[in-house]
Amino acid sequence: SVDDRNVQEHAAAVLRNLSVNPENDTMLVQEGALEALYRLLSSPEKRVQEQAAGAMRNLSVNDKNKVRMAQVGAVMPLVTLLSSSYDEVQAQAAMVLQNLSKNQENRSRIVLDGGLPPLIALLWSFNETVQEHAAGTLANLSVSPENARRIVEEGGMPLLIGLLRSPVERVQEQAAIAMRNLSVDPENELKIMEEGGVPPLLSLLRYNNESFQRQGVVTLRNLSVHEENKIKIVQEGGIPLLVSLLRSPDKSTQQHSAGILRNLSVLPDNCMRMVQNKALLPLISLLRSPDSAIQEEALVTLRNLSSQPAARLSVVQEGGLPPLIALLRSGIPVLQEQAAATARNLSGDDTIKTKLVAEGGLLPLVQMLDVANPNTQEHVVASLANLTMDPSNDNAIMQAGALSSLINLLKSPNILTQEHAAICLRNLSTNADIKIKIVQKNGLPALTPLLRSPDATVREHVTVCMRNLSVVSEHQVKIVEEGALTLLIDLLYADELRTRIEAAVAVQNLSLHASNESSIVKAGGVQALIPLLSSDNPDLADAAAGTLANVSSTNDQARDLRIIKSGALGPLAKLLSSTVVSTVEHVTTMLRNLTAYSSDLKLRVFEAGVLPLMVNLLKSPHRTVLQNAAATIRNLSFHPEVRARLIEDGAVQIMVTLLNHNDEEVQEHAAAAIRNCMTDA
């Protein structure tokens, strides 16, 4: 009745007023306010809807309430209210969803409940508040790459670009944040340009507003990775704006402006335009910045500029050599690397080469590796560590006879000298030829003991080096023979995430060699790897799954039973839903292997709830995943209980469609599974 609605409106208004005070949150939630408000969202009375949504907006500021609201099912009615004919209701609903969308799980729920189309439609609204919060919600949702892709598919990009020109700065800012997130996807780099996004993004740089400038330069930096955008940004007058922002008081704006110029400077024509627009002096000034990230961007830009012969002398004339030489001695790896690369370019000019060598150039570095003074030795090996980050320096370092000295320095009593020597070998070991030479020069006996170094940084760099060396098949056997396998498995328990990841990848590489499978099992690899399947880090989980897939490739039912009894099935089942394709490939491979022989193992895998997930993967666009899923279902279908479930769940119909798949292996597995199911028909 009307009276009932009035009561509801006033009750919701009271809750809305109370919820303005965060101290009331707990009391309101405990008294069931969320559930009551959730029901009122579906009221036919727009004033009730507005008050209920307004109260929810206030409560949704609390992080715990964000979760609770989704749990009580509030997302769906809020999405429905976005299509209300009343601006006030739309605005309140959009505000709540903007708050809820700050929670990662809620982002998925909003999209699953159909939130994208009405949110995108609201970008057309004449109400600036509605526009602001619809764009703000989309900005939050677009943090997820999948959501960003969906927003583009649903037509949101041109509307967001249009809002960059809004006369309301709050709307512009939310649109700019959303565009920044959309620009992270390489597929959108060209689309944004084609939709006319570059001019309004450049216009953001003209505002005397640090937030606008920051969002604009971050987005343009992403766009500037694409070759066509490098041209477009320059055509639209971007270089003078970016050069001016190199003097911005905001460090982030400085960094990203220099980063855009770095990308633009890949094209020779752009290099001379930067020189003409007087970019050299502010770039050189940034080499003295206390912020190493800013130094790096400016330095790489100067490196690119110095690749053009016509620009080299200008770099020196503007005073570039003193700060460049200082950075060669800085001890910061990435800066040393880029400074060395710039010095290499500049040394193409005979005049500049003379000055560079006179002020402490590159060549003497290798010659000083064996000096007696440990401090000098440490400084030299640190400089070389950075130089080796540029692969073009590899051959010069090798020809100078550096390798034997670097290996010897791994035994230095100075931990820092060990560290920098390990960095050098880590970098050099990315080169296919040098990998072999490191092992030939007895690098493994020197590297292996440092896997248990008391210094975490040394352990990390040595582990990375082992990972690189382990790519070579012959090395996979030698590394195990040297005793490194047990140490690498021990590092799977390390406190440092990066070390664990690198050790896991190294063990994964070693597991590619059939002779190492049993060694990994005997060394406790299975027990160490299974917990990593549940890691929040996708690289770690991927490497663990890959190793276990390789280890399980042979028929050893005792080993397979040990894997299952160690608790692998639960994490494996969860990883079947991973968005990382290689991880799903590894997991499906492993489950395929585990279900290949033993009827008992088939039943255990089935009871772990794997079957529905495998059936879902029959729709995968990835061939290996599809093959493994079909093969696993084929294996499982030998068990009567599984056959019954396949028929009940309608999986047989999917298998029938796969009989026409263009992959013969998929066809074969599908046909076999169908035959097995038909035995019970």
C-alpha positions as CSV (number, residue, x, y, z in Angstrom):
1,S,0.0,0.0,0.0
2,V,1.0,3.7,-0.2
3,D,1.3,3.8,3.6
4,D,3.6,0.8,3.5
5,R,5.8,2.5,0.9
6,N,5.9,5.7,2.9
7,V,7.0,3.7,6.0
8,Q,9.6,1.9,3.9
9,E,10.9,5.2,2.5
10,H,11.2,6.8,5.9
11,A,12.8,3.7,7.3
12,A,15.3,3.6,4.5
13,A,15.9,7.3,4.9
14,V,16.7,6.8,8.6
15,L,19.1,4.0,7.8
16,R,20.7,6.3,5.2
17,N,21.2,9.1,7.7
18,L,22.5,6.7,10.4
19,S,24.9,5.1,7.9
20,V,26.6,8.5,7.2
21,N,28.5,7.9,10.5
22,P,31.0,5.0,10.0
23,E,30.7,4.3,13.7
24,N,27.2,3.0,13.1
25,D,28.3,0.5,10.4
26,T,28.7,-2.5,12.7
27,M,25.5,-1.9,14.6
28,L,23.5,-1.5,11.4
29,V,24.9,-4.7,9.9
30,Q,24.4,-6.7,13.0
31,E,20.8,-5.6,13.2
32,G,20.2,-6.9,9.6
33,A,20.2,-3.6,7.8
34,L,21.9,-5.0,4.7
35,E,19.3,-7.7,4.2
36,A,16.5,-5.2,4.7
37,L,18.0,-2.7,2.3
38,Y,18.7,-5.4,-0.2
39,R,14.9,-6.2,-0.2
40,L,14.0,-2.5,-0.6
41,L,16.1,-2.2,-3.7
42,S,13.4,-4.1,-5.5
43,S,10.6,-1.8,-4.3
44,P,8.5,-0.4,-7.1
45,E,8.7,3.0,-5.5
46,K,11.6,5.1,-6.8
47,R,11.9,7.1,-3.5
48,V,12.3,3.9,-1.6
49,Q,14.9,2.7,-4.1
50,E,16.8,5.9,-3.8
51,Q,16.9,5.9,0.0
52,A,17.8,2.2,0.1
53,A,20.6,2.6,-2.4
54,G,21.8,5.8,-0.7
55,A,22.1,3.9,2.6
56,M,24.0,1.1,0.9
57,R,26.3,3.7,-0.7
58,N,27.3,4.9,2.8
59,L,27.7,1.4,4.1
60,S,29.6,0.2,1.1
61,V,32.5,2.5,2.0
62,N,33.4,-0.2,4.6
63,D,35.6,-2.9,3.0
64,K,33.9,-5.7,5.0
65,N,30.5,-4.5,3.9
66,K,31.6,-4.6,0.3
67,V,31.9,-8.3,0.7
68,R,28.7,-8.7,2.8
69,M,26.6,-6.8,0.2
70,A,27.7,-9.2,-2.5
71,Q,27.0,-12.1,-0.3
72,V,23.4,-11.1,0.3
73,G,22.9,-10.7,-3.4
74,A,22.8,-6.9,-3.6
75,V,24.7,-6.7,-6.9
76,M,21.9,-7.9,-9.2
77,P,19.2,-5.4,-8.0
78,L,21.8,-2.6,-8.0
79,V,22.6,-3.4,-11.6
80,T,18.8,-3.4,-12.3
81,L,18.5,0.1,-10.8
82,L,21.1,1.4,-13.3
83,S,18.3,1.2,-15.9
84,S,15.9,3.2,-13.7
85,S,14.2,6.2,-15.5
86,Y,15.2,8.4,-12.5
87,D,18.6,10.1,-12.4
88,E,18.7,10.0,-8.6
89,V,18.2,6.2,-8.5
90,Q,20.8,5.7,-11.2
91,A,23.3,7.9,-9.4
92,Q,22.9,6.1,-6.1
93,A,23.1,2.7,-7.7
94,A,26.2,3.7,-9.6
95,M,27.8,5.1,-6.4
96,V,27.2,1.8,-4.6
97,L,28.6,-0.2,-7.5
98,Q,31.6,2.1,-7.7
99,N,32.4,1.4,-4.0
100,L,31.7,-2.4,-4.4
101,S,33.9,-2.6,-7.5
102,K,36.9,-1.7,-5.4
103,N,36.8,-5.3,-4.2
104,Q,38.3,-7.8,-6.7
105,E,35.7,-10.5,-6.3
106,N,32.9,-8.0,-6.6
107,R,34.3,-6.9,-9.9
108,S,33.6,-10.3,-11.4
109,R,30.2,-10.4,-9.8
110,I,29.1,-7.1,-11.2
111,V,30.1,-8.2,-14.7
112,L,28.5,-11.6,-14.3
113,D,25.3,-10.0,-13.2
114,G,25.2,-7.9,-16.4
115,G,26.6,-4.6,-15.0
116,L,28.6,-3.6,-18.0
117,P,25.9,-2.7,-20.6
118,P,23.8,-0.4,-18.3
119,L,27.0,1.2,-16.9
120,I,28.2,2.0,-20.4
121,A,24.7,3.2,-21.3
122,L,24.9,5.7,-18.4
123,L,27.9,7.3,-20.0
124,W,25.3,8.9,-22.3
125,S,23.5,10.4,-19.4
126,F,23.0,14.2,-19.2
127,N,23.4,14.0,-15.5
128,E,27.0,14.7,-14.6
129,T,26.8,12.8,-11.3
130,V,25.5,9.7,-13.1
131,Q,28.3,10.0,-15.7
132,E,30.9,10.4,-13.0
133,H,30.0,7.3,-11.0
134,A,29.3,5.2,-14.0
135,A,32.7,6.1,-15.4
136,G,34.2,5.5,-11.9
137,T,32.7,2.1,-11.7
138,L,34.0,1.2,-15.1
139,A,37.4,2.5,-14.1
140,N,37.5,0.1,-11.1
141,L,36.1,-2.8,-13.2
142,S,38.7,-2.2,-15.9
143,V,41.5,-3.0,-13.5
144,S,40.8,-6.6,-14.5
145,P,42.2,-7.3,-18.1
146,E,39.2,-9.5,-18.9
147,N,36.8,-6.7,-17.8
148,A,38.7,-4.2,-19.8
149,R,38.3,-6.4,-22.8
150,R,34.6,-6.7,-22.2
151,I,34.2,-2.9,-21.8
152,V,35.8,-2.4,-25.2
153,E,33.6,-5.1,-26.8
154,E,30.5,-3.5,-25.3
155,G,31.3,-0.2,-26.9
156,G,32.5,1.6,-23.8
157,M,35.8,3.0,-25.3
158,P,34.5,5.8,-27.6
159,L,32.1,7.0,-24.8
160,L,35.0,7.2,-22.3
161,I,37.1,9.0,-24.8
162,G,34.2,11.4,-25.3
163,L,34.1,12.1,-21.6
164,L,37.7,13.1,-21.6
165,R,36.3,16.3,-23.1
166,S,33.6,16.8,-20.4
167,P,33.4,20.3,-18.9
168,V,33.2,18.6,-15.5
169,E,36.6,17.7,-14.1
170,R,35.3,14.9,-11.9
171,V,33.9,13.2,-15.0
172,Q,37.1,13.7,-16.9
173,E,39.2,12.3,-14.2
174,Q,37.2,9.0,-13.9
175,A,37.2,8.7,-17.7
176,A,40.9,9.2,-17.7
177,I,41.5,6.5,-15.1
178,A,39.3,4.1,-17.1
179,M,41.2,4.9,-20.3
180,R,44.5,4.4,-18.4
181,N,43.4,0.9,-17.5
182,L,42.1,0.1,-21.0
183,S,45.4,1.2,-22.5
184,V,47.2,-1.6,-20.6
185,D,45.9,-4.1,-23.1
186,P,48.2,-4.1,-26.1
187,E,45.2,-4.8,-28.3
188,N,43.7,-1.5,-27.3
189,E,46.8,0.6,-28.1
190,L,45.8,1.1,-31.8
191,K,42.0,1.1,-31.1
192,I,42.3,4.1,-28.8
193,M,44.1,6.0,-31.4
194,E,41.6,5.0,-34.1
195,E,38.8,6.2,-31.9
196,G,40.3,9.6,-31.6
197,G,41.8,9.2,-28.2
198,V,45.2,10.8,-28.7
199,P,44.1,14.5,-28.9
200,P,42.0,14.5,-25.8
201,L,44.7,12.6,-23.9
202,L,47.2,15.2,-24.9
203,S,44.8,17.9,-23.9
204,L,44.9,16.5,-20.3
205,L,48.6,17.4,-20.3
206,R,47.7,21.1,-20.7
207,Y,45.8,21.3,-17.5
208,N,47.4,22.8,-14.4
209,N,46.2,19.6,-12.6
210,E,48.8,17.0,-11.5
211,S,46.2,14.2,-11.5
212,F,45.1,14.9,-15.0
213,Q,48.7,15.2,-16.2
214,R,49.6,11.9,-14.4
215,Q,46.7,9.9,-15.9
216,G,47.4,11.4,-19.3
217,V,51.0,10.5,-19.4
218,V,50.5,7.0,-18.0
219,T,47.9,6.3,-20.7
220,L,50.0,7.9,-23.5
221,R,53.0,5.9,-22.3
222,N,51.0,2.7,-22.8
223,L,49.8,3.9,-26.2
224,S,53.3,4.9,-27.3
225,V,54.5,1.3,-27.3
226,H,52.6,0.9,-30.6
227,E,54.5,2.0,-33.7
228,E,51.6,3.9,-35.3
229,N,51.0,5.7,-32.0
230,K,54.6,6.9,-31.9
231,I,53.8,8.7,-35.1
232,K,50.4,9.9,-34.1
233,I,51.5,11.4,-30.8
234,V,54.1,13.4,-32.6
235,Q,51.7,14.5,-35.3
236,E,49.3,15.8,-32.7
237,G,52.0,18.0,-31.1
238,G,52.9,15.7,-28.3
239,I,56.7,16.4,-28.1
240,P,56.6,20.0,-26.9
241,L,54.0,19.1,-24.2
242,L,56.1,16.2,-23.0
243,V,59.3,18.2,-23.0
244,S,57.6,20.8,-20.8
245,L,56.5,18.1,-18.4
246,L,60.0,17.0,-17.8
247,R,60.2,20.0,-15.5
248,S,57.0,19.1,-13.7
249,P,57.2,19.2,-9.9
250,D,55.5,15.8,-9.8
251,K,58.0,13.0,-10.0
252,S,55.5,10.5,-11.5
253,T,54.7,12.9,-14.3
254,Q,58.4,13.4,-14.9
255,Q,59.0,9.7,-15.0
256,H,56.1,8.9,-17.4
257,S,56.8,11.9,-19.6
258,A,60.4,10.7,-20.0
259,G,59.0,7.2,-20.6
260,I,56.8,8.4,-23.5
261,L,59.8,10.2,-25.0
262,R,61.8,7.0,-24.6
263,N,59.2,5.1,-26.6
264,L,58.9,7.8,-29.3
265,S,62.7,8.0,-29.6
266,V,62.7,4.5,-31.1
267,L,61.8,6.1,-34.5
268,P,64.7,8.1,-36.0
269,D,62.5,10.9,-37.2
270,N,61.2,11.5,-33.7
271,C,64.8,11.7,-32.3
272,M,65.6,14.8,-34.4
273,R,62.3,16.4,-33.5
274,M,63.1,16.0,-29.8
275,V,66.5,17.7,-30.3
276,Q,64.7,20.5,-32.2
277,N,62.2,20.9,-29.4
278,K,65.1,21.3,-26.9
279,A,64.6,18.0,-25.1
280,L,68.3,17.4,-24.4
281,L,68.9,19.8,-21.6
282,P,65.9,18.8,-19.4
283,L,66.7,15.1,-20.1
284,I,70.3,15.5,-19.0
285,S,69.1,17.4,-15.9
286,L,67.0,14.4,-15.0
287,L,70.1,12.2,-14.9
288,R,70.9,14.0,-11.6
289,S,67.4,13.3,-10.2
290,P,67.4,11.6,-6.8
291,D,64.8,9.2,-8.2
292,S,66.4,6.3,-10.0
293,A,63.3,5.5,-12.0
294,I,63.3,9.0,-13.4
295,Q,67.0,8.7,-14.1
296,E,66.4,5.5,-16.0
297,E,63.7,6.9,-18.3
298,A,65.8,9.9,-19.1
299,L,68.9,7.8,-19.7
300,V,67.2,5.4,-22.0
301,T,65.7,8.3,-24.0
302,L,69.2,9.8,-24.3
303,R,70.5,6.4,-25.3
304,N,68.0,6.3,-28.2
305,L,68.7,9.8,-29.2
306,S,72.4,9.1,-29.2
307,S,71.8,6.2,-31.7
308,Q,71.4,9.0,-34.3
309,P,74.8,10.3,-35.4
310,A,73.4,13.8,-35.9
311,A,72.3,14.0,-32.3
312,R,75.4,12.7,-30.6
313,L,77.5,15.8,-30.6
314,S,74.5,17.8,-29.3
315,V,74.3,15.4,-26.2
316,V,77.9,16.2,-25.4
317,Q,77.5,19.9,-26.1
318,E,74.6,20.1,-23.7
319,G,76.8,18.6,-20.9
320,G,75.7,15.0,-21.1
321,L,79.1,13.3,-20.5
322,P,79.7,14.2,-16.8
323,P,76.4,12.8,-15.4
324,L,76.6,9.8,-17.8
325,I,80.1,8.9,-16.5
326,A,78.8,9.4,-12.9
327,L,76.0,6.9,-13.6
328,L,78.5,4.4,-14.9
329,R,80.0,4.5,-11.3
330,S,76.6,4.6,-9.6
331,G,76.4,1.0,-8.5
332,I,72.7,0.9,-9.5
333,P,72.4,-2.0,-11.9
334,V,69.8,-0.7,-14.3
335,L,71.4,2.7,-14.5
336,Q,74.8,1.3,-15.1
337,E,73.4,-0.8,-17.9
338,Q,71.7,2.1,-19.6
339,A,74.6,4.4,-19.1
340,A,76.9,1.9,-20.7
341,A,74.5,1.5,-23.6
342,T,74.4,5.3,-24.1
343,A,78.2,5.4,-23.9
344,R,78.4,2.7,-26.5
345,N,76.3,4.9,-28.9
346,L,78.2,8.0,-28.2
347,S,81.5,6.2,-28.7
348,G,80.6,5.8,-32.4
349,D,81.9,9.4,-32.7
350,D,85.7,9.5,-32.5
351,T,85.7,12.8,-30.7
352,I,83.2,11.7,-28.1
353,K,85.0,8.3,-27.8
354,T,88.1,10.1,-26.7
355,K,86.3,12.1,-24.0
356,L,84.5,9.0,-22.8
357,V,87.6,6.9,-22.4
358,A,89.4,9.9,-20.8
359,E,86.7,10.1,-18.1
360,G,86.7,6.4,-17.3
361,G,85.2,4.4,-20.1
362,L,84.1,0.9,-20.6
363,L,87.1,-1.0,-21.8
364,P,89.2,-0.8,-18.6
365,L,86.4,-2.5,-16.6
366,V,87.2,-6.0,-17.7
367,Q,90.9,-5.3,-17.2
368,M,90.4,-4.4,-13.6
369,L,88.5,-7.6,-12.6
370,D,91.6,-9.1,-11.1
371,V,92.9,-6.1,-9.2
372,A,94.1,-6.8,-5.6
373,N,92.1,-4.0,-4.0
374,P,88.7,-5.6,-3.0
375,N,86.8,-2.3,-3.1
376,T,88.0,-1.6,-6.6
377,Q,87.3,-5.2,-7.6
378,E,83.8,-4.9,-6.2
379,H,83.2,-1.6,-8.1
380,V,84.4,-3.0,-11.4
381,V,82.4,-6.2,-11.2
382,A,79.3,-4.2,-10.3
383,S,79.8,-2.0,-13.3
384,L,80.2,-5.1,-15.5
385,A,77.0,-6.6,-14.0
386,N,75.1,-3.6,-15.4
387,L,76.8,-3.7,-18.8
388,T,75.8,-7.3,-19.2
389,M,72.2,-6.4,-19.0
390,D,72.7,-5.2,-22.6
391,P,73.1,-8.3,-24.7
392,S,75.1,-6.4,-27.3
393,N,78.0,-6.2,-24.8
394,D,78.2,-9.9,-24.2
395,N,80.7,-10.7,-27.0
396,A,83.0,-7.8,-26.0
397,I,83.1,-9.0,-22.4
398,M,83.8,-12.5,-23.5
399,Q,86.5,-11.5,-26.0
400,A,88.2,-9.5,-23.2
401,G,88.6,-12.8,-21.2
402,A,86.1,-11.9,-18.4
403,L,84.5,-15.2,-17.9
404,S,87.2,-17.0,-16.0
405,S,87.6,-14.0,-13.7
406,L,83.9,-13.7,-13.0
407,I,83.7,-17.4,-12.1
408,N,86.6,-17.0,-9.7
409,L,85.0,-14.0,-8.1
410,L,82.1,-16.2,-7.0
411,K,84.6,-17.5,-4.4
412,S,85.4,-14.0,-3.1
413,P,85.2,-13.5,0.7
414,N,83.3,-10.2,-0.1
415,I,79.6,-11.0,-0.3
416,L,78.9,-8.0,-2.6
417,T,81.6,-9.0,-5.0
418,Q,80.0,-12.5,-5.1
419,E,76.6,-10.8,-5.7
420,H,77.8,-8.7,-8.7
421,A,79.7,-11.6,-10.2
422,A,76.6,-13.7,-9.9
423,I,74.6,-10.9,-11.7
424,C,77.1,-10.9,-14.5
425,L,76.9,-14.6,-14.9
426,R,73.1,-14.5,-14.6
427,N,73.0,-12.0,-17.5
428,L,75.6,-13.6,-19.6
429,S,73.8,-17.0,-19.2
430,T,70.9,-15.7,-21.2
431,N,73.1,-16.0,-24.3
432,A,72.9,-19.4,-25.9
433,D,76.6,-19.7,-26.7
434,I,77.8,-18.3,-23.4
435,K,75.6,-20.8,-21.5
436,I,77.7,-23.6,-22.8
437,K,81.0,-21.7,-22.1
438,I,80.1,-21.1,-18.5
439,V,79.7,-24.8,-17.9
440,Q,82.8,-25.6,-19.9
441,K,84.8,-23.2,-17.7
442,N,83.7,-25.1,-14.6
443,G,81.0,-22.6,-13.6
444,L,78.8,-25.2,-12.0
445,P,81.1,-26.1,-9.2
446,A,81.5,-22.4,-8.3
447,L,77.8,-21.6,-8.6
448,T,76.3,-24.6,-6.8
449,P,77.6,-23.9,-3.3
450,L,76.2,-20.3,-3.5
451,L,72.7,-21.8,-3.7
452,R,73.0,-22.0,0.1
453,S,74.7,-18.7,0.6
454,P,73.7,-16.8,3.8
455,D,73.0,-13.8,1.6
456,A,69.5,-13.8,0.1
457,T,70.5,-11.6,-2.9
458,V,73.4,-13.9,-3.8
459,R,71.1,-16.9,-3.7
460,E,68.5,-15.2,-5.9
461,H,71.0,-14.3,-8.7
462,V,72.7,-17.7,-8.6
463,T,69.3,-19.4,-8.8
464,V,68.4,-17.2,-11.9
465,C,71.7,-18.3,-13.4
466,M,71.0,-21.9,-12.8
467,R,67.6,-21.5,-14.4
468,N,69.2,-20.0,-17.5
469,L,71.8,-22.8,-17.7
470,S,69.1,-25.5,-17.1
471,V,67.5,-24.7,-20.5
472,V,70.2,-26.7,-22.2
473,S,69.5,-30.4,-22.2
474,E,73.1,-31.5,-21.5
475,H,73.2,-29.1,-18.6
476,Q,70.1,-30.6,-17.0
477,V,72.1,-33.8,-16.3
478,K,75.3,-32.0,-15.2
479,I,73.4,-29.7,-12.8
480,V,71.9,-32.7,-11.0
481,E,75.3,-34.5,-11.0
482,E,76.9,-31.4,-9.4
483,G,74.4,-31.7,-6.5
484,A,72.4,-28.6,-7.3
485,L,69.0,-30.3,-7.5
486,T,68.7,-30.8,-3.8
487,L,69.7,-27.2,-3.1
488,L,67.2,-25.9,-5.7
489,I,64.4,-28.0,-4.1
490,D,65.4,-26.5,-0.7
491,L,65.0,-23.1,-2.2
492,L,61.4,-23.9,-3.0
493,Y,60.9,-23.2,0.8
494,A,62.8,-19.9,0.7
495,D,61.3,-16.8,2.2
496,E,62.0,-14.7,-0.8
497,L,59.4,-15.1,-3.5
498,R,61.6,-14.3,-6.4
499,T,64.1,-17.0,-5.3
500,R,61.3,-19.5,-5.0
501,I,60.0,-18.7,-8.4
502,E,63.4,-19.0,-10.1
503,A,64.2,-22.2,-8.2
504,A,60.8,-23.6,-9.3
505,V,61.5,-22.8,-12.9
506,A,65.0,-24.3,-12.7
507,V,63.5,-27.5,-11.3
508,Q,60.9,-27.5,-14.0
509,N,63.6,-27.2,-16.6
510,L,65.5,-30.1,-15.0
511,S,62.4,-32.2,-15.0
512,L,62.3,-32.0,-18.8
513,H,65.1,-34.5,-18.9
514,A,63.7,-38.0,-18.4
515,S,66.7,-39.2,-16.4
516,N,66.0,-36.6,-13.7
517,E,62.4,-37.5,-12.9
518,S,63.2,-40.1,-10.3
519,S,65.9,-37.9,-8.8
520,I,63.4,-35.1,-8.3
521,V,61.0,-37.5,-6.5
522,K,63.8,-38.9,-4.3
523,A,65.0,-35.4,-3.4
524,G,61.7,-34.5,-2.0
525,G,60.5,-32.5,-5.0
526,V,56.9,-33.8,-4.9
527,Q,56.4,-32.7,-1.2
528,A,58.0,-29.3,-1.9
529,L,56.1,-28.7,-5.2
530,I,52.5,-29.6,-4.1
531,P,52.1,-26.7,-1.7
532,L,53.2,-24.4,-4.4
533,L,50.2,-25.4,-6.5
534,S,48.1,-23.3,-4.1
535,S,50.4,-20.2,-4.3
536,D,48.9,-16.8,-5.0
537,N,51.7,-16.2,-7.4
538,P,50.8,-17.6,-10.9
539,D,54.4,-18.1,-12.0
540,L,55.1,-20.2,-8.9
541,A,52.0,-22.3,-9.4
542,D,52.7,-22.7,-13.1
543,A,56.2,-23.9,-12.6
544,A,55.1,-26.4,-9.9
545,A,52.4,-27.7,-12.1
546,G,54.8,-28.0,-15.0
547,T,57.3,-30.0,-13.0
548,L,54.7,-32.3,-11.6
549,A,53.3,-32.9,-15.1
550,N,56.8,-33.8,-16.3
551,V,57.5,-36.1,-13.3
552,S,54.2,-37.9,-13.8
553,S,54.8,-38.7,-17.5
554,T,55.9,-42.3,-16.9
555,N,53.8,-45.1,-15.5
556,D,54.7,-45.3,-11.8
557,Q,51.5,-46.0,-9.8
558,A,53.3,-45.8,-6.4
559,R,54.7,-42.4,-7.2
560,D,51.3,-41.2,-8.5
561,L,49.6,-42.4,-5.4
562,R,52.1,-40.6,-3.3
563,I,51.3,-37.4,-5.3
564,I,47.6,-37.8,-4.6
565,K,48.0,-38.7,-1.0
566,S,50.2,-35.6,-0.6
567,G,47.1,-33.5,-1.3
568,A,47.7,-32.5,-4.9
569,L,44.2,-33.1,-6.2
570,G,42.4,-30.2,-4.5
571,P,44.9,-27.6,-5.7
572,L,45.0,-29.2,-9.2
573,A,41.2,-29.0,-9.4
574,K,41.3,-25.3,-8.5
575,L,44.0,-24.6,-11.1
576,L,41.8,-26.0,-13.8
577,S,40.0,-22.6,-13.6
578,S,43.2,-20.6,-13.9
579,T,43.4,-17.9,-16.5
580,V,47.0,-18.8,-17.2
581,V,46.8,-21.1,-20.2
582,S,50.2,-22.8,-19.6
583,T,49.1,-23.6,-16.1
584,V,45.9,-25.3,-17.3
585,E,48.0,-27.2,-19.9
586,H,50.3,-28.5,-17.2
587,V,47.4,-29.4,-14.9
588,T,45.4,-31.2,-17.5
589,T,48.6,-33.0,-18.6
590,M,49.2,-34.2,-15.1
591,L,45.6,-35.3,-14.6
592,R,45.7,-37.1,-17.9
593,N,48.9,-38.9,-16.7
594,L,47.4,-39.8,-13.3
595,T,44.2,-41.3,-14.8
596,A,46.0,-43.2,-17.5
597,Y,46.4,-46.6,-15.7
598,S,45.1,-47.2,-12.2
599,S,41.4,-47.7,-11.7
600,D,41.9,-46.6,-8.1
601,L,43.5,-43.3,-9.2
602,K,40.7,-42.7,-11.7
603,L,38.2,-42.9,-8.9
604,R,40.2,-40.6,-6.6
605,V,40.5,-38.0,-9.4
606,F,36.8,-38.3,-10.1
607,E,35.9,-37.9,-6.4
608,A,38.0,-34.8,-6.2
609,G,35.4,-33.1,-8.4
610,V,37.6,-32.8,-11.5
611,L,35.1,-34.2,-14.0
612,P,32.8,-31.1,-14.3
613,L,35.9,-28.9,-14.7
614,M,37.3,-31.2,-17.4
615,V,33.9,-31.2,-19.2
616,N,34.0,-27.4,-19.2
617,L,37.5,-27.5,-20.7
618,L,36.1,-29.4,-23.7
619,K,35.1,-26.0,-24.9
620,S,38.6,-24.6,-24.6
621,P,40.0,-22.8,-27.7
622,H,43.5,-24.0,-26.7
623,R,44.4,-27.2,-28.5
624,T,46.6,-28.8,-25.8
625,V,44.1,-28.1,-23.1
626,L,41.3,-29.6,-25.2
627,Q,43.4,-32.7,-26.1
628,N,44.3,-33.3,-22.4
629,A,40.7,-32.7,-21.3
630,A,39.3,-35.1,-23.8
631,A,42.0,-37.7,-23.0
632,T,41.4,-37.4,-19.2
633,I,37.6,-37.9,-19.7
634,R,38.4,-40.8,-21.9
635,N,40.6,-42.3,-19.1
636,L,38.0,-41.6,-16.5
637,S,35.2,-43.1,-18.6
638,F,36.6,-46.5,-18.0
639,H,35.2,-46.3,-14.5
640,P,31.4,-47.1,-14.2
641,E,30.7,-44.3,-11.8
642,V,32.2,-41.8,-14.1
643,R,30.4,-43.1,-17.1
644,A,27.1,-42.6,-15.3
645,R,28.0,-39.1,-14.4
646,L,29.1,-38.2,-17.9
647,I,25.7,-39.3,-19.2
648,E,23.8,-37.5,-16.5
649,D,25.6,-34.2,-16.9
650,G,25.2,-34.2,-20.7
651,A,28.9,-34.4,-21.4
652,V,28.3,-37.1,-24.0
653,Q,26.6,-34.6,-26.2
654,I,29.7,-32.4,-26.0
655,M,31.9,-35.3,-26.9
656,V,29.7,-36.0,-29.9
657,T,30.3,-32.5,-31.2
658,L,34.0,-33.1,-30.8
659,L,33.8,-36.0,-33.3
660,N,33.8,-33.3,-36.0
661,H,36.7,-31.4,-34.5
662,N,39.6,-30.6,-36.8
663,D,42.1,-32.3,-34.4
664,E,42.3,-36.0,-34.9
665,E,43.6,-36.7,-31.4
666,V,40.6,-34.9,-29.9
667,Q,38.3,-36.9,-32.2
668,E,39.9,-40.1,-31.1
669,H,39.5,-39.4,-27.4
670,A,36.0,-38.3,-27.8
671,A,35.1,-41.4,-29.8
672,A,36.7,-43.6,-27.2
673,A,34.9,-41.9,-24.3
674,I,31.6,-42.2,-26.1
675,R,32.2,-45.9,-26.7
676,N,33.0,-46.4,-23.1
677,C,29.8,-44.6,-22.1
678,M,27.8,-46.7,-24.5
679,T,28.8,-49.9,-22.8
680,D,26.3,-49.0,-20.0
681,A,23.5,-48.0,-22.4
